[in-house]
Amino acid sequence: MTIATWNLERLKYSKETNKIISILEDLNADILVLTEYDERVNLKNYPFHIATKSLAELQPGYYKSSEKRVKIYSKYEIVNQWQTYDEYTSCCAEIKTEKGNLIVYGTIIGIFGNRNENFKTDLPKQIIDFNILSKNKNLCIIGDYNISFSDNYYFTNYGRNALNNSFKENKITNLTHHLPETIDHITISQAFIGNASIETQEWNLDKKLSDHKGVCISLI
């Protein structure tokens, strides 16, 4: 099983849309979460998908009608959609897999970065979502955390500590915490991971297609 995420930076490099699509189709992840998403990146090989609400509803003059903060693509059936505290910033799909159902919470934590006041109000509310959704369920929190965990690349002590405490409380493992210069992460309930081996993969290391690397984990 492969699970991946990438922040597309609002498709800033729209001339490279076909290249972005090609990379994602070649990656062929079973579950893919795209943040700062634009519907012009239209992937054909995913029969199931959900997304946050259109940002044009918030600021019609600023956002294009095709822009959404998060989209979840899945090759597995989405059997339920769970409510999140902010339907413009995160969305949540319950996905039926061969390892059992997995609740996938796709998100951006702090849309203006980790030093904006928005981060300090957004994170506690998302953590409440994590606490609720992880009760007796397997949860995957995936997307743009705006926090690096292994270095000083981009983080605040408040954000890093709050997330790590939440993961510990809810028995969730951060599978991408060790990757350098990485603020997009994939964390999964320990019960779902079980004894699986983990492999990680990165792309867009030169950040020419977006200002974020893409990250992928494989459960083997």
C-alpha positions in Angstrom: 0.0 0.0 0.0 1.4 3.4 -1.0 0.2 6.7 0.4 1.5 10.1 -0.8 1.0 13.8 -0.5 2.2 16.9 -2.3 1.5 20.7 -2.0 1.1 22.1 -5.5 1.5 25.7 -4.5 -1.8 26.7 -6.1 -0.5 25.5 -9.4 1.9 28.4 -9.6 3.7 26.8 -12.5 0.6 26.0 -14.5 2.6 25.6 -17.7 4.0 22.5 -16.1 0.6 21.0 -15.3 1.0 18.1 -17.7 4.4 17.3 -16.1 2.8 17.4 -12.7 0.0 15.0 -13.8 2.6 12.7 -15.4 4.6 12.5 -12.2 1.5 11.7 -10.1 0.3 9.1 -12.6 3.7 7.4 -12.7 3.8 7.4 -8.8 0.4 5.7 -8.9 -0.1 5.9 -5.1 -3.1 4.0 -3.7 -4.1 7.0 -1.7 -3.0 10.5 -2.7 -3.6 13.8 -0.9 -2.9 17.0 -2.8 -2.8 20.4 -1.0 -3.1 23.9 -2.4 -4.9 22.0 -5.1 -6.3 23.1 -8.5 -8.8 21.0 -10.4 -6.8 21.5 -13.6 -4.6 18.7 -12.1 -7.3 16.1 -13.1 -6.1 12.6 -12.4 -8.0 9.9 -14.4 -6.8 6.7 -12.6 -8.6 7.3 -9.3 -12.2 6.1 -9.1 -12.8 7.7 -5.7 -12.1 11.2 -4.5 -13.4 14.0 -2.2 -12.2 17.6 -1.7 -12.6 20.6 0.5 -15.1 23.3 -0.6 -14.2 25.7 -3.4 -12.1 28.7 -2.2 -13.8 31.0 -4.7 -16.8 30.9 -2.2 -14.6 32.6 0.3 -12.8 35.2 -1.9 -14.1 35.2 -5.5 -11.7 37.8 -6.6 -8.6 36.1 -5.2 -9.1 32.4 -5.8 -9.9 30.7 -9.1 -13.1 28.6 -9.2 -10.8 25.6 -9.7 -8.9 26.1 -6.4 -9.4 23.9 -3.3 -7.1 23.5 -0.4 -7.2 19.7 -0.2 -8.2 16.8 -2.4 -8.1 13.1 -1.5 -7.7 10.6 -4.3 -8.1 6.9 -3.6 -8.0 3.7 -5.6 -9.9 2.1 -2.7 -13.5 2.7 -2.1 -14.5 5.7 0.0 -17.3 4.3 2.3 -17.9 7.4 4.4 -17.0 11.1 4.7 -16.4 12.6 8.1 -17.0 16.2 9.1 -14.0 18.4 9.9 -13.9 21.6 11.8 -13.2 23.6 8.7 -14.6 22.3 5.4 -12.4 24.7 3.4 -9.1 23.5 4.9 -9.5 19.8 5.6 -11.6 16.9 4.4 -11.9 13.4 5.8 -12.6 10.1 4.0 -13.1 6.6 5.5 -11.4 4.3 3.0 -11.9 0.5 2.8 -8.5 -1.2 2.4 -7.2 -4.8 2.5 -5.8 -3.9 6.0 -9.2 -2.7 7.2 -10.8 0.7 7.1 -8.6 3.8 7.3 -9.8 7.3 8.1 -7.8 9.7 5.9 -7.7 13.3 7.2 -6.3 15.5 4.5 -5.3 19.0 5.7 -3.3 22.1 5.7 -2.4 23.2 9.3 -2.2 27.0 9.3 -2.8 28.3 5.8 -0.6 31.3 6.4 2.4 29.4 7.8 3.4 28.5 11.4 4.1 32.0 12.7 0.8 33.5 11.8 -1.9 33.7 14.5 -4.1 31.5 12.3 -1.7 28.6 13.0 -2.2 29.0 16.8 -6.0 28.9 16.5 -6.2 26.3 13.7 -3.9 23.6 15.2 -5.9 23.1 18.5 -9.1 22.7 16.6 -7.6 20.2 14.2 -6.2 18.3 17.2 -9.7 18.0 18.6 -10.6 16.4 15.2 -7.7 14.0 15.5 -8.8 13.0 19.0 -12.4 12.4 18.0 -11.6 10.5 14.8 -8.9 8.3 16.3 -11.2 6.8 19.0 -11.3 3.1 18.2 -10.5 3.8 14.6 -7.4 3.8 12.4 -6.4 7.4 11.3 -4.1 8.8 8.8 -3.3 12.5 9.1 -1.8 13.7 5.9 -0.9 16.9 4.1 0.9 20.2 4.8 1.7 20.4 8.5 3.8 23.6 8.1 6.2 21.9 10.6 9.5 20.1 10.0 10.3 17.5 12.7 14.0 16.5 12.1 15.7 19.8 11.6 15.4 23.6 11.9 14.0 24.0 8.4 10.6 25.4 9.3 9.0 24.9 12.7 7.9 26.3 16.0 8.4 24.6 19.3 4.7 25.1 20.1 3.6 23.4 16.8 6.0 20.6 17.0 5.3 19.8 20.6 1.5 20.0 20.2 1.6 17.6 17.3 4.0 15.2 18.9 1.9 15.1 22.1 -1.3 14.5 20.0 0.4 11.6 18.2 1.6 10.0 21.4 -1.8 10.4 23.0 -3.6 8.8 20.0 -1.0 6.2 19.3 -0.1 7.6 15.9 3.3 7.3 14.2 4.8 10.0 12.1 6.3 8.0 9.2 8.0 11.0 7.5 9.4 12.8 10.6 13.0 11.9 9.7 13.0 13.5 6.2 15.0 16.7 6.0 13.4 20.0 4.9 10.0 18.4 5.0 6.8 20.1 6.2 4.4 17.7 4.5 3.8 14.6 6.5 2.1 11.2 6.7 1.1 9.9 10.1 -0.8 6.7 10.7 -2.3 4.8 13.7 0.2 2.3 15.0 -2.5 -0.4 15.0 -2.9 0.0 11.2 0.9 -0.1 10.5 1.3 -3.2 12.6 4.5 -5.1 11.7 4.7 -3.6 8.2 8.1 -2.3 6.9 8.1 1.3 5.8 9.8 2.8 2.7 9.8 6.5 1.9 10.1 8.3 -1.4 10.5 12.0 -2.3 10.3 14.0 -5.5 10.5 17.6 -6.7 13.7 17.9 -4.6 14.7 21.0 -6.7 11.3 22.5 -6.0 10.9 23.6 -9.6 7.2 22.5 -9.8 6.2 23.7 -6.4 7.8 25.1 -3.3 7.2 21.7 -1.5 8.7 18.3 -2.0 6.3 15.4 -2.5 6.5 12.5 -0.1 5.3 9.0 -0.3 5.3 6.0 2.1 4.9 2.3 1.3 3.6 -0.2 3.8 5.2 -3.5 2.9 
